[in-house]
Structures are given as structure tokens and as C-alpha cells.
Amino acid sequence: MRHSLLVFLLLSMATTCFVRADEGQVQQKPIQALLVTGGCCHDYDRQKRILTRGISARANVHWTVVQQGGKTTNTAIPLYSDPNWADGFDIIVHNECFAAVTDSAFVDRVLKPHREGKPAILIHCAMHCYRVKDDRWFRFVGLQSPGHGPHYPYTAEVRLPDHPIIAGMGKSFSVEKGELYHSVKVFPTATPLAQAKRRSDGEPQICVWTNDYHGTKVFGTTIGHYNETMAKPKYLDMMTKGLLWAVGRDPERDFHAASEQDDKEIQALVAAPVPTSGSNVLPQNCCGEGNLAYGKPVTSKSEQRDNFRKHLTDGRLDTRWCAAGPRPNEWVTVDLQKPAHVRALRLHWEKRNGVTYRYLVETSSDNKKWTQVVDASENKKPGAIRAHQIDAPDTRYVRITFLGATGNMWASLWELEVSADKLPDIATVTPAVAGSGSSVKDVKTPPGFEVRLFGSPPEVNYPVCLTAAATGEVFVGVDEQGSLGKEPGRGKVLRCIDTDGDGVADQVNEFAKMDHPRGLIYDNGSLWVLHPPYLTLFRDTDGDGVSDESEVLIKGISTDEVNRRGADHTTNGIRMGIDGWIYIAVGDFGFHQAVAKDGTTLSKRGGGVVRIRPDGTEMEVYAWGLRNIMDVAIDPYMNLFTRDNTNDGGGWDIRLSHILQSAHYGYPSFYKNFTQEIMPPLADYGGGSGCGSMFFQDDRWPVGFQRLLLTCDWGRSEVFSHDLPARGATFAAQQDTFLKLPRPTDIDVDASGRLYVSSWKNGKFSYGGPNVGFVAQVIPANFVPKPVPEVDELSPEALVDLLTHPSAAMRMHVQRALLRSPASADALQRLAADTEKPLFSRVAAIYGYKQLLGEAANAGLRKLASDAEVREHCVRAIADRTTQVADDDWQFLVTALQDASPRVRAVALIGLGRIGSSLAAAPVLALTPRTGEALPADGDLWRQPDPGRVQSHLAIQTLADLHAVDACLNALDSPYRDGALAALKRMHSPEVVSGLFRV
């Protein structure tokens, strides 16, 4: 009996627990909490940070924060317009203040999830919200409070000292700054935990309580007007225990005391600077109130465009004055506007490391007669921040004259501090950014988006690539050696988590080490890392956020150049498609003797796309003839796209391409002189440097941004968006700027709809100090990221229902979970056949069905192909894996060659080249002529899109793959002579040569 009980307990723990990386102890899964804040009369900008960080320091809670409504009392905030606003959250924390919202239907939407069982916490002004003509809101609260008296400190008397929420508070506790609410009615469902006496008459007012709202646990407190009160450790202890109690956790077991350092940092939030919306520029003097130069007028000999003289005293360390050229004797003068006895100066030169500046500082009372107070004309000490103690009475003007700098640097200053006393400690001077000089101002977005600096130096730097787990963890590939460095031991993958919902990672740890990470994919504790010359699977088997085992899936997926020259032009990004393949972007150095886990061996010079199964089997070349692609983007319908790199003047520029299996895109030998033999690009965009890319699809985003190919261009410092309408078997090109940021390297999105983009700001081609790069988070304004459900706890039927989710990232996450559940095959087949469901859901079901059943799925797919909407994907799935086909499957593909859809014909041609018979050559030959689209009229033909060539190219390649020598020779006297000759040119065998001599 004891053995059975032990087994039961262990199984229970295995399904509900994971290991905290920071403590090494088993904890339950994070509580997903939604904090709703905003409205009148309180400092919600700071309170949201105090609450989320304070509670997360005491319990395993992850936050989503929604702050809407400004400072108004009458705003029906957008959050509650969604009838499913609370879905996915374990608890709602109401810290809003909208007393003048009186629309009953609106309030009912707020109450609906709570009436249905969603726990809640109510803080302070939430008692006063939503004053409709009845007491529906107050019944949810548990008490009715019409207002409050004057502000004064008070003592709260504990009524139930043994209650788990308030245990440890003693018989009473002090609220040193307070606004005591008057409780005129306590409903029978409420349980008072503490009260305080009103100063005017000594009447006790309930200030802490719980409520039973139709069986839903509600915890409330009127305490919390002042930031100082909220930041008190005892207050946060109580709030944390209240949250644990409300969600059904044990406050005694799941509460852990915050560290002294945590409490100190939270206390500092009481008056901490608050980032402005969409920017992390501080709205105050960065260098302290004693800076006499702050905001004062500036004159200068010259100024550079965009780096104006006014920036010298604007209180920001992310804007600067710069002279108009590299000349010495450039000067800049600050008018303090009234005389002062100046005793200290501090100059913030532009280059913070490695540059030695030479200069003079003079003071004047009238801007005519000058006294030299600093002579740094012979300075030999490098460094940007230069402090000087001086004695300069009756100073109104301060002038700095730049004499020169190492490296031929220009005269350029971020800020000037002038003080009549001691300068503040440099540690208290708030920089514009964390470490690297980066800020959200570095990222420019279209209107209606918000940016947060998710990760920055020194914790997160040199980000080459990234991937976002569906559940919100972001894995960042760090390569301090850049593209040309060769020193080993400088690469790693970081795991970054934002627990408090502010868009900034507050937990960062090293997941695994390797040299030159270039591409990442994460799923369910497994991280695939492309780090040339290897593709390695790293696994976190115990859930502590650190890889504890690894397995090489491919070795040799590069050349020796990675050791001689660095990782430049080697193998790069990886993406997983909804078909379950991992697609690898191969740079133009190619690879030699790449050996997969199952023994498959390939060698190929040049660039293109290779793919492999996630377990390291069935490696194969997918498409070739590209130059130095850095990533592969894959849409929900298995269309692949790349943005290539220029060959520096040789006519191959930034080509956007639709990557079709078996196609050859012409680099390096064919694109100029044999243009008709290559697959054309979608567009040629001139100079630049293509980098990471992804296909973004999330229908929860604003219209116009829901389905876009996003491509990073490192050279242009932009992320481009491409809305690609179908054009025959391919697409028409279009390009707009989506983001501007320094040197973007990669981009990805999680299943909650948060977009992440990495930057190589300040970086070069190898290591150059720690302050390089950042990772930004981008979301639409008022967008509410919903937590991702625990997919492994859902039934196959529930998972299949989730395949209709509007996010491609979520559908991939769900499909991967379904593949761990073989019982889901029938449900997937039903979804694939359901014509009422979205096409992207049916496509995900088709490829999931094929992955689960393999060859056994083909009969069902042939039947399903009677539906024209999904025929393309059924045909493709049947031939997708050469190890999973029957002898007669190719005959089905032959019938698809006659389909009215050019996309169906295209995938049938590709499939026949993989699994077909030379007996299929005749109908393939019939598809070798150009289709009806006109030839490009202007410019170099090799740069132009040409959709009329797509089907012809695929058909010719299929004939070559089938080695249909006899059929092609026999067709030389037919209307398909040109196609037959083109195919024969690709068959390098003696029988082709002999056959051509015979004819």
C-alpha cells in the first residue's frame, strides 16, 4: 500500500511540477496572473512594477499587465470589450479606478469570468469602480465603500490571525501612509480579516477581507493608495499569500520570503523613473537635480545634422551634440543663465571605451573674458566620462574646446554636468540604456505599436539568432566572435524570461554552450542549434532551464572555412515547418561530408536549403543555387522564402525568393548567362545584407499586420514586411518598412503574439567589448498577450480544437503536442476534412496526420484530395517523405498534373521527381513550355520576376530527377523539344551523350 501511494505521489509531482533554475528545488508551474490597472488618482505606472516584482519575488507567478484608460474615471477600457478577456489566466488582479463607468452590459462582461470561477484580487480603488444602479459590483467585491476620509496613517487590527493570508502580520500592523476607505456594508459572503478605526469617530472599517462570489475566491484590501505602502515587505507578503490562497495554492508551502536585495530593489521602485510610452528615455534630468547645466541654452561652432547642440543639456544620455566634422578647435558653450560658484564638472564624451579625448574647459561671467579651469590638452587616459573638481566663482558660461582624440574621433558629447557642490556618485547617474547605449528609441515602428527593451548588455549581448518558445521564453544565440572571429568558447544560448509582464527579461540564464550559434528551434524542452559545422539537439530533461544532455544530429554541415575564417558564409538559420522538417539555410561555402545521425552523407558546394527530420534522419537537399542566405521563412501553407545577400557588384543583389523544392536559383554560374534555366526571384532589391526572417501570421494583430513575410536587412538596418499575393504557382512581390533598428539579425514570435527582434548595434565582425546588441519586444498597443495552455494536459480532441487558433506559432506548438499523442490521428483526419474550418487549420491537420501515420496516411490523403481547397497539401504530403510511399502513389500524382490549379501542378511535379517513375515522363513533358504570363519587359532579365517560367523549370527538373532519358530523346521531334533538351542538359550520363549522337 505504501509503495502504491508513493508511486501515485511521484506521478502527481511529475505532471504538475518543474525545477526552478535559481533554487534547484521542485516548484509547481507558474501561476499566470493578469494585472488590470489604470484610471484615476493613483501612480499606476509605478504600482504595477511594485506589485508584479514584489509578488514574483515571493511566489512563482508570471504576469501579464494591462494598463489602459489613462487618468480618467469614465473609460470603458478596451480589454473588457473582448468577451473572452480573462481566458488563459489563473487569476485576475484588479487595481483599476473607473468609478464613472456605469454601463451595466460592460460591467457584466467584467464580472462574467469571475462568476464562472476565475479568482480575483481587488486592491484599493477597485472597490469604487463600476457604480451601476445596483450592487452587482459590490457583491463581487464583498463589501460596499462609497468613499474615504482624509489621508492619515492608521493601524490595522487583525481579526483572524490564523487565516493563511494574514498569518504573520501579528495582532496589528501599521499603515504609515494611508487613505482609509469607509465600509458601509459588508455582504454575508465576505469574511473580514482586518479592520482599522476611522479617525473621525473611531468606527472600525474593514480593510482586508475575503469573499465567496458564487463559489469563486476573491481577496480584497482597501490598503494600497501610496507606493510607499505597497512596497513594504509585509504588504507584499500579504498580497502574495492572498494570491496563493485565491488560486488554491497553499500559502505556507508555496510562499517563500523575498531576499533583502529583492526588497531593496522593490523599495527603489517607489519613486523610480518611469519609461514614457514606447520609449525608455527618462522624463527627467538624468544627472540629478544639482546639475546646473540641465535644460540651459547651448551655442557651438558647428553641429552635425541630427546631433544638435541642444542635446548637450537635455538630460538624456542617448542624445548628443556632435560637431560638423573631425576638425580640432570645435567649441560648445552652455549659458547657465545666472552666475554660480561652480565647483565640479563632468563631461560625457561619445565613445565610452578605448578613446582618449583632449580638450580645454573655460568659464566666464560675460561670455567675453574667459578663465581656463581644466587643461586636458595632454590627456593620455582613455575614457568617456571625465570628472573635474574646480573653483570657479561668478560663472555663468562654461565653454569646452575640443583639441582632438585618438582614432580621429570627432568632437561629440552626450551630456555636460555642472555643479555648485560635489558631483553625484556616477552609479546614481541613470544612463539612457542598460550598458550598450541601446534603448527602445532605437526601434522605430509603424503607428500603433509599443516597444520594450527585452534584453540588453551585459546580460544579453552579441545576439546572432533567437527563437521564441510558444510559452514566452526567448532563447538567444550569442556569438561574441561575430562572423569572422575564430576563438573557441565564445558562444552560448541564453534563456530569457519576463516574469513580471513589463516586456523586459528579468530571468536570464545560460541554457547551453557551443561555438557560433546560428539558428535555433525550441519545443518542449528541446533546443535544436545550428552551430557550424554541427546541428545539435540540446535537451533540458529536468525542467531547470539548463540543457543537461545533447546529441549531434549532423556533423560536417559546413567546410573547414569555419575554422580558418569564422562562421561567415557557412550554415546559418533553421526553421521548422508545419510538415515537421527542419529547414537549414546554407551559405555559399556549402558543406563537405555532412553526416546525419542515420548515416546519410551529403556534400555540396554553393548555397541553398537542406532539410532533415527532427530526429536526425532523412537529410536531403531541398533547393539550391542561392548565395549567402541567413534564414528560411515558412508560411502556414509550407511556402518557403529567403532574402539573400549581395555578391558585392557581380549583379546578384538582395533577392527575395520563393523557394520551391528541387529548384535551382542560378548562383553562382547560371543567373546572368543562362537565365532561362533558373528559377526566377520574386524581386531584386539592390544593395543590402539579408539576415534573419520569418513568416508572421497571427490574426489577433491589427489588420494589415496579420500575415506578412518579415525579413531583416542587416546592411540597411531595417526589417521589411512583404504582403505577397498569389501569382500562378508563386507570388507577386511587395515590400514595405516594418521596423527600423540598428543591424537587425533575427526575428521571431511566441504563441501569445509577442514579437522579438535582435540587433547587432555597436558590433563589428568579431569581438569588440561587451556592449554590443540588444533584443527588443514589439507588440500592438492595447494588445493583451494570453498565456499558452499546458498542451500536454489536454486531450487529443481539445488539442485538435486548438489547431484552429489564429496564431501560427500556437498551431505549431499544438501540432508538436499532438505528435506525442498517437491517439489523435482520427481527430486530425476529421479536422482536415472539415470545410467549415480555416484553411490554415486544415493544412496543419493534414501534415500532422501524415507525420503520425506515415505511409498509412496516404490512402486517406488521396480521398481528402477530392476537396480542391486542400488538394495541394494532400499531394505534397503524400510525396513528402520518400521513405513513406507505396509503389503506386506516384500514379496519383500523375493525375494531379492535369489539375486546374498551378499550385497543385507544381507540387505534383515536385513529388513525381521524388517518388515517380520514368513512365510519368510524357505528362511531365507536356508541362515544360512556359505558361501564359508575359516575359519581363525591362531591365536585366536575371533580376526580374517571371512566373511564366516557374512550372517549366519544375517540369524540366522533374524529368532530370526521373532520369527520363528515352522519353526526352523521343520528344526531340515533338512540341516539347525545348523542354526535353533542357532536361537532357541536366542528365550527366553516357546514355544521354550516345542518344544525342543517334538523333
Stockholm file with secondary structure:
# STOCKHOLM 1.0

chainA/1-999         MRHSLLVFLLLSMATTCFVRADEGQVQQKPIQALLVTGGCCHDYDRQKRILTRGISARANVHWTVVQQGGKTTNTAIPLYSDPNWADGFDIIVHNECFAAVTDSAFVDRVLKPHREGKPAILIHCAMHCYRVKDDRWFRFVGLQSPGHGPHYPYTAEVRLPDHPIIAGMGKSFSVEKGELYHSVKVFPTATPLAQAKRRSDGEPQICVWTNDYHGTKVFGTTIGHYNETMAKPKYLDMMTKGLLWAVGRDPERDFHAASEQDDKEIQALVAAPVPTSGSNVLPQNCCGEGNLAYGKPVTSKSEQRDNFRKHLTDGRLDTRWCAAGPRPNEWVTVDLQKPAHVRALRLHWEKRNGVTYRYLVETSSDNKKWTQVVDASENKKPGAIRAHQIDAPDTRYVRITFLGATGNMWASLWELEVSADKLPDIATVTPAVAGSGSSVKDVKTPPGFEVRLFGSPPEVNYPVCLTAAATGEVFVGVDEQGSLGKEPGRGKVLRCIDTDGDGVADQVNEFAKMDHPRGLIYDNGSLWVLHPPYLTLFRDTDGDGVSDESEVLIKGISTDEVNRRGADHTTNGIRMGIDGWIYIAVGDFGFHQAVAKDGTTLSKRGGGVVRIRPDGTEMEVYAWGLRNIMDVAIDPYMNLFTRDNTNDGGGWDIRLSHILQSAHYGYPSFYKNFTQEIMPPLADYGGGSGCGSMFFQDDRWPVGFQRLLLTCDWGRSEVFSHDLPARGATFAAQQDTFLKLPRPTDIDVDASGRLYVSSWKNGKFSYGGPNVGFVAQVIPANFVPKPVPEVDELSPEALVDLLTHPSAAMRMHVQRALLRSPASADALQRLAADTEKPLFSRVAAIYGYKQLLGEAANAGLRKLASDAEVREHCVRAIADRTTQVADDDWQFLVTALQDASPRVRAVALIGLGRIGSSLAAAPVLALTPRTGEALPADGDLWRQPDPGRVQSHLAIQTLADLHAVDACLNALDSPYRDGALAALKRMHSPEVVSGLFRV
#=GR chainA/1-999 SS CHHHHHHHHHHHHHHHEEECTTTCSEEECCEEEEEEEEESSSCHHHHHHHHHHHHHTTSCEEEEEEECSTTCSSCCCGGGGSTTTTTTCSEEEEEEECTTCCCHHHHHHHHHHHHTTCCEEEEGGGGGCCCCSSSHHHHHHSEECCEECCCCCEEEEESCTTSTTTTTSCSEEEESSCCCEECCEECTTEEEEEEEECTTTCCEEEEEEEEEETTEEEEEESCCSSHHHHTSHHHHHHHHHHHHHHTTCCHHHHCCCCCHHHHHHHHGGGSCCCCCTTCCCCSSCTTCTTCTTTTCCEEESCCBTTBCGGGGGSSCTTCCEECSSSCSSEEEEEEEEEEEEEEEEEEEESCCSSCCEEEEEEEESSSSSCEEEEEETTCCCCCSEEEEEEEEEEEEEEEEEEEEEGGGCCCEEEEEEEESSCCCCGGGSCCSSSSSSCCGGGCBCCTTEEEEEEECTTTSCCEEEEEECTTSCEEEEEETTTTTCCCTTCEEEEEEECSSSSSSCCEEEEEEECSSCCEEEEETTEEEEEETTEEEEEECSSSSSSCCEEEEEEECCSCTHHHHTCSTTSEEEEEECTTSCEEEEECTTCEEEEEETTSCEEEECSEEEEEECTTSCCCEEEEEEECCCCCCEECTTSCEEEECBCCSSSSCCCEEEEECTTCBCCTTTTTTTCGGGSCCCSEECCSCBEEEEEEEEBTTSCTTSSEEEEEEETTTTEEEEECCCEETTEECCCCEEEEECSSEEEEEECTTSCEEEEECTTCCSSCCCSCCCEEEEEEETTCCCCCCCCGGGSCHHHHHHHTTCSBHHHHHHHHHHHTTCGGGHHHHHHHHHCTTSCHHHHHHHHHHHHHHHGGGGHHHHHHHTTSTTTHHHHHHHHTSCTTSCCTTHHHHHHHHTTCSCHHHHHHHHHHHHHHCCGGGHHHHHTTCSCCSSCCCCSSCGGGSCCGGGHHHHHHHHHHHHHTCHHHHHHGGGSTTHHHHHHHHHTCCSHHHHHHHHHC
#=GC SS_cons         CHHHHHHHHHHHHHHHEEECTTTCSEEECCEEEEEEEEESSSCHHHHHHHHHHHHHTTSCEEEEEEECSTTCSSCCCGGGGSTTTTTTCSEEEEEEECTTCCCHHHHHHHHHHHHTTCCEEEEGGGGGCCCCSSSHHHHHHSEECCEECCCCCEEEEESCTTSTTTTTSCSEEEESSCCCEECCEECTTEEEEEEEECTTTCCEEEEEEEEEETTEEEEEESCCSSHHHHTSHHHHHHHHHHHHHHTTCCHHHHCCCCCHHHHHHHHGGGSCCCCCTTCCCCSSCTTCTTCTTTTCCEEESCCBTTBCGGGGGSSCTTCCEECSSSCSSEEEEEEEEEEEEEEEEEEEESCCSSCCEEEEEEEESSSSSCEEEEEETTCCCCCSEEEEEEEEEEEEEEEEEEEEEGGGCCCEEEEEEEESSCCCCGGGSCCSSSSSSCCGGGCBCCTTEEEEEEECTTTSCCEEEEEECTTSCEEEEEETTTTTCCCTTCEEEEEEECSSSSSSCCEEEEEEECSSCCEEEEETTEEEEEETTEEEEEECSSSSSSCCEEEEEEECCSCTHHHHTCSTTSEEEEEECTTSCEEEEECTTCEEEEEETTSCEEEECSEEEEEECTTSCCCEEEEEEECCCCCCEECTTSCEEEECBCCSSSSCCCEEEEECTTCBCCTTTTTTTCGGGSCCCSEECCSCBEEEEEEEEBTTSCTTSSEEEEEEETTTTEEEEECCCEETTEECCCCEEEEECSSEEEEEECTTSCEEEEECTTCCSSCCCSCCCEEEEEEETTCCCCCCCCGGGSCHHHHHHHTTCSBHHHHHHHHHHHTTCGGGHHHHHHHHHCTTSCHHHHHHHHHHHHHHHGGGGHHHHHHHTTSTTTHHHHHHHHTSCTTSCCTTHHHHHHHHTTCSCHHHHHHHHHHHHHHCCGGGHHHHHTTCSCCSSCCCCSSCGGGSCCGGGHHHHHHHHHHHHHTCHHHHHHGGGSTTHHHHHHHHHTCCSHHHHHHHHHC
//
